[in-house]
Amino acid sequence: MTATLPDRLSVNPQSPHYSEEVLKQDVGVRFNGVEKNNVEEYCVSEGWIKVAAGKSLDRKGNPMTLTLKGKVEPYLRTPEASA
């Protein structure tokens, strides 16, 4: 793993923490030891993730999110590991 992942990353293109180059790689997030597939944004140093709250939308049409606090571990998924 040669690339280091940022401390904070978002999947929303309108966020200042969005990085298309990083998201082109397959980024995974473990939260409190459990792999999460619905993470909208994470911050390692502050120890939180934002996940979608069902199908609810805010007034701008973005998904409503919940902030969960705990141990955040981003990693790069590698297809070679599963083969």
C-alpha atoms as a printed R data frame, in Angstrom:
   type eleno elety resid chain resno       x       y      z
1  ATOM     1    CA   MET     A     1   0.000   0.000  0.000
2  ATOM     2    CA   THR     A     2   1.955   2.994 -1.259
3  ATOM     3    CA   ALA     A     3  -0.784   5.626 -1.068
4  ATOM     4    CA   THR     A     4  -1.772   7.128  2.258
5  ATOM     5    CA   LEU     A     5  -5.405   7.970  2.770
6  ATOM     6    CA   PRO     A     6  -6.437  11.458  3.936
7  ATOM     7    CA   ASP     A     7  -7.494  12.145  7.520
8  ATOM     8    CA   ARG     A     8 -10.898  13.294  6.278
9  ATOM     9    CA   LEU     A     9 -12.726  12.198  3.123
10 ATOM    10    CA   SER     A    10 -16.219  12.732  1.711
11 ATOM    11    CA   VAL     A    11 -18.088  11.124 -1.198
12 ATOM    12    CA   ASN     A    12 -20.090  14.331 -1.817
13 ATOM    13    CA   PRO     A    13 -18.557  16.312 -4.732
14 ATOM    14    CA   GLN     A    14 -19.725  19.592 -3.171
15 ATOM    15    CA   SER     A    15 -17.717  18.976  0.013
16 ATOM    16    CA   PRO     A    16 -14.268  20.555  0.476
17 ATOM    17    CA   HIS     A    17 -13.067  17.107  1.635
18 ATOM    18    CA   TYR     A    18 -13.988  15.382 -1.643
19 ATOM    19    CA   SER     A    19 -11.103  13.881 -3.620
20 ATOM    20    CA   GLU     A    20 -11.894  12.123 -6.885
21 ATOM    21    CA   GLU     A    21  -8.327  10.771 -7.171
22 ATOM    22    CA   VAL     A    22  -8.585   9.017 -3.807
23 ATOM    23    CA   LEU     A    23 -12.110   7.724 -4.447
24 ATOM    24    CA   LYS     A    24 -11.028   6.161 -7.766
25 ATOM    25    CA   GLN     A    25  -9.126   3.707 -5.605
26 ATOM    26    CA   ASP     A    26 -11.418   1.335 -3.751
27 ATOM    27    CA   VAL     A    27 -11.519   2.874 -0.256
28 ATOM    28    CA   GLY     A    28 -13.075   0.900  2.580
29 ATOM    29    CA   VAL     A    29 -13.832   1.981  6.137
30 ATOM    30    CA   ARG     A    30 -13.811  -0.097  9.310
31 ATOM    31    CA   PHE     A    31 -15.744   1.498 12.170
32 ATOM    32    CA   ASN     A    32 -15.171  -0.043 15.613
33 ATOM    33    CA   GLY     A    33 -13.831  -3.150 13.867
34 ATOM    34    CA   VAL     A    34 -16.851  -3.592 11.542
35 ATOM    35    CA   GLU     A    35 -16.649  -2.864  7.819
36 ATOM    36    CA   LYS     A    36 -19.163  -0.197  6.776
37 ATOM    37    CA   ASN     A    37 -20.373   0.171  3.176
38 ATOM    38    CA   ASN     A    38 -22.635   3.210  3.608
39 ATOM    39    CA   VAL     A    39 -20.151   5.845  4.848
40 ATOM    40    CA   GLU     A    40 -20.744   9.320  3.388
41 ATOM    41    CA   GLU     A    41 -17.787  10.998  5.153
42 ATOM    42    CA   TYR     A    42 -15.176  10.092  7.761
43 ATOM    43    CA   CYS     A    43 -12.584  11.793  9.963
44 ATOM    44    CA   VAL     A    44  -9.875   9.660 11.557
45 ATOM    45    CA   SER     A    45  -8.399  12.280 13.921
46 ATOM    46    CA   GLU     A    46 -11.790  13.266 15.371
47 ATOM    47    CA   GLY     A    47 -13.082   9.659 15.361
48 ATOM    48    CA   TRP     A    48 -16.398   9.896 13.516
49 ATOM    49    CA   ILE     A    49 -18.216   8.768 10.395
50 ATOM    50    CA   LYS     A    50 -21.379  10.039  8.739
51 ATOM    51    CA   VAL     A    51 -23.838   7.461  7.417
52 ATOM    52    CA   ALA     A    52 -27.117   7.896  5.554
53 ATOM    53    CA   ALA     A    53 -30.221   7.849  7.773
54 ATOM    54    CA   GLY     A    54 -32.539   5.677  5.718
55 ATOM    55    CA   LYS     A    55 -34.096   7.259  2.641
56 ATOM    56    CA   SER     A    56 -34.662  10.683  4.208
57 ATOM    57    CA   LEU     A    57 -33.493  13.712  2.236
58 ATOM    58    CA   ASP     A    58 -32.693  17.229  3.385
59 ATOM    59    CA   ARG     A    59 -34.145  20.322  1.715
60 ATOM    60    CA   LYS     A    60 -31.349  20.317 -0.896
61 ATOM    61    CA   GLY     A    61 -32.014  16.706 -1.904
62 ATOM    62    CA   ASN     A    62 -28.973  15.244 -0.125
63 ATOM    63    CA   PRO     A    63 -29.352  12.224  2.149
64 ATOM    64    CA   MET     A    64 -29.835  12.964  5.847
65 ATOM    65    CA   THR     A    65 -26.849  11.690  7.803
66 ATOM    66    CA   LEU     A    66 -26.111  10.486 11.314
67 ATOM    67    CA   THR     A    67 -22.729  11.072 12.915
68 ATOM    68    CA   LEU     A    68 -21.353   8.059 14.759
69 ATOM    69    CA   LYS     A    69 -18.312   8.322 17.024
70 ATOM    70    CA   GLY     A    70 -15.746   5.582 17.455
71 ATOM    71    CA   LYS     A    71 -12.535   4.145 16.017
72 ATOM    72    CA   VAL     A    72 -12.238   4.851 12.268
73 ATOM    73    CA   GLU     A    73  -9.851   2.826 10.073
74 ATOM    74    CA   PRO     A    74  -9.836   3.667  6.348
75 ATOM    75    CA   TYR     A    75  -8.043   1.238  4.036
76 ATOM    76    CA   LEU     A    76  -7.649   0.423  0.368
77 ATOM    77    CA   ARG     A    77  -9.478  -2.685 -0.785
78 ATOM    78    CA   THR     A    78  -7.338  -4.808 -3.064
79 ATOM    79    CA   PRO     A    79  -8.875  -7.244 -5.554
80 ATOM    80    CA   GLU     A    80  -5.743  -9.409 -5.369
81 ATOM    81    CA   ALA     A    81  -6.439 -10.227 -1.720
82 ATOM    82    CA   SER     A    82  -9.754 -11.930 -2.524
83 ATOM    83    CA   ALA     A    83  -8.379 -13.878 -5.498
